[in-house]
Amino acid sequence: MGTWEQINNTNFKVVEFDHFKIQAGLPSFVLSVSEWIEKTNKVGIIVKKGIYGGTYAHKDIAFEFGSAICVPFKLLNILEEK
């Protein structure tokens, strides 16, 4: 996601992102999506609050997540591109 933000978001705070990346493996590290967005100026992921709220990602990011957790999802998308 950091690479996507660096390519597509001129206001992305790379230093803040790197700080989170270093701490991410620590058992005591806790970070909400809202806090992450606020501190790094992410635009590829948004959080909407309220009755129809949720966490939403840009299509590129969503497809990467889907590919990482579901092999058939990735394979179907590769086949559709051909």
Secondary structure by P-SEA (a helix, b strand, c coil): caaaaaaccccccaaaaaaaaaacccccccccaaaaaaaaccccbbbbbcccbbbbbcaaaaaaaaaaccaaaaaaaaaaac
